Amino acid sequence: MKLTLPEKGLLKKTGEVDYFDWNYKFPIKHIQKYRFKRIIQMLGNQNYDTLLEAGTGSGIFLPELSKHCRHLYAIDIHHDFDNIENLCKKTGISDFHLSTQSIDQTNFHDESFDAIVAVSVLEFVPDILKALGEIKRILKKDGIFVTICPMENNFLDFFLSLYTRKKPIEEFGNSRQKVTTIIESNFTILKKGYLVGKYFPVYTHYKLKKP
């Protein structure tokens, strides 16, 4: 599967947990790119009218997501969108809408989006349940929510500690212990998969719809 990522020089770090540069470092880049490829796989061949990336960070995934929709939206809690706007223009994205918003409270109308994507985002949200409630509100009745979340895993934690020089609990608290349970109790699962396997998951990915 071909994955389009922008040149590293077009990107800018937007916060403490924006690790876009990991996508260009061996060997962790393979784990990073795995997440994006699973999202693309779950989006499928459909071209969505409206697609929102929640927690876009540096905007690294926007050039690829733009291939899968007519109208691309991206939000994050940071205010550093000038560089992302430049990134969109330089990579040929013609219809994009960027704004500073948190996924647990947005100004979008009810049922605004055909698809919502969140890559390693929910584990950083203070109130996961509130965020999922907002996603359900702004997702169309027949829309899909595609997300991927890290699990508690010694293999992943080794790399996280090596690259961040912090203990994973400092990054996530206990969110990785509960995020999948909360997701599965609030959405209908269309597809679910794991990096490595069900009994030793590094990441869990979902394609979901409203119940």
N, C-alpha and C positions, 0 to 999 in steps of 0.2 A: 504494500500500500504506500503510495506516494504522499508525503506530508509536506506542505508548503509552510516554511517558517521564514520570517524576514531576516535580513542581514543583521547581525548582532549590533552593528553601529547605529541602527535605526531605533534601538530600544533604550529605555532609561528606567532605572530602578525607581519604583514609586512608593516603597514602604519596606519595613523590616522583614516581611515575609514574602516579598516579591523576589523570587530566586530565578528570574528569567535566564540568567547566565548559565545556570546548570544545564540548560538545553544544548549548550555548546562545549561542555566539559565531559571528557571520558573518565570513568565509565557511567556516571550517573545520568548522562544524557539519554541513555537507552531506557531507563526507568521513566524519565520525564516524557520522552516522546511516546512511550507506550500509552500514557494517559490520553494524549491527543488522538492517537490512532484508534483507540477504543471509542472515543466520542464520535469520530467520523464514521466508524463502522455502524454505530447505533443510529446515527442520523440517517443512514442509508442513502439511496439514490434520489430521494425526494428533494425538490427545490421548494423551500418554505417561503411564504410571503413575508412574514415577520419573525425574526430570530433575535433573542436577547442573550448576550453573555453576561452573566452576573459574576462580579469579581474579576474583571478583565485584567487587572494588574497593569503590566507594561503594554498590553495590547498584542502580545506575541501571537495569539491564536486568531486574531481578527482576519488576517489575510486568507487563512484557510476557511474560516467560517463564512466569509463573504461569498465563497463559491457555492454555498448551500442555501442561499436565501436571496430575496429581492431587496429587502429592507433590513439592514443590520443595526442593532442597538447594543450598546455596551455601558455598563455602570460599574462603579467602584466607589469606595468611601474616600479615596484620595482626591485631590484637586488638580493633579498634574496631568491634564488632558491635552495640553498644547502639543506635547511631543507625540501623543497618540494620534492626534488629528493629522500631524505631519506624516506619521507612519502610514495612515490610511490613504492619504493623497499620493504618497510616493509608491505605494504598492497597488495603486489603481482601483481602490475601493471608491465607488462613486456615490453610493447611497448609504451613509452612516450617520448615527445619532449617538453622541457621547454625553454622559452626564454624571455628576457626583451624587450618588444615591447609595443607600444601604439596601440589600436585598430583603431585609426584614420590614422595610417601610419605603415604598416608592410612590411616585406621583402618576404612575401609569393608570389608565382606565381599566376597569374590569375586562377580562378576556381580551387582552391586547395582543398576545403572542401565540404564534403557531408552534414555536419551539423555544425552550429556555435551556441554556447550557451553563453548568457550573463545574469548573475543573478544580478540585481540591480547594473548595471554598467553605462548605458548610461546617467543617471542623474548626473554622476560625470565627464563626458567628456565635456571639454570646447566647442567643436564644434560638436554637435550631428550630424548635417548634413554631415560633413566630415567623421565622424566615420561610418555612415550608407553607405556612398559611398564606403568606403574601404571594408566594409562587403559584399556589392554587388559585388565588384571586385573579392574577393577571394572565394566567394561562387559559387559552381558549378551551372550550368544552372538549374538542377532539384534538387538542394540542398535546405535545410530548415534552417531558422534562428529562434531560439527559445529564447525568452527573457521575463523578468518580471521586471516591474518598479513600484516604490512606487508613490502613488498619494497624492495630498494635502488632508489631512483628519485629523480631530481633534482627532480621536481615535488613529491613528498611530502616530501623532505628540506628543501626550501625552507620549507614550512609548519612542519615540526617544529622547524627551527632558529629560525624567527621566533617561535614560541609558547613554546618551552622555553628559548630563549637558550643552547642547548647544541648541540654537534655530534652528529648522530645516532649516531656511533660511540661516544659517551659513554653513550648510552642502551642500545644494542643490542650493542656489540662487533661480532663478525662473524656473529652468529646469523642475520641475514636472508639471508646467503649460503648457508646450509645447511639452514634449517628445512624448506623444501618437500621437499628430497631425503630428509631423514630421515623426514618424514611419509609420503611415498609408498613408502618401502621397508618400512614397518611396518604399513600399512593397505591395504585394498582400496578404491579410489576409486569411489564411487557417482556423485558429481557434483563438478565442478571448474569454477571460473570466475575471472574477473579484473575488477578495476576498470581501465578503459581498454582493455586488450587483452593477449593472450598475449605479444607482443613488447615491450610497454612497460607491464608490470604495476605498479600502485601497491599493490594488495592482491591476494592470492590466497585464495580461499575454497574449502572442501572439505566434502562430506558423505561420511563414511567408515564402513566396517565392519571388524570384525576379519578378518584373512586366514583 
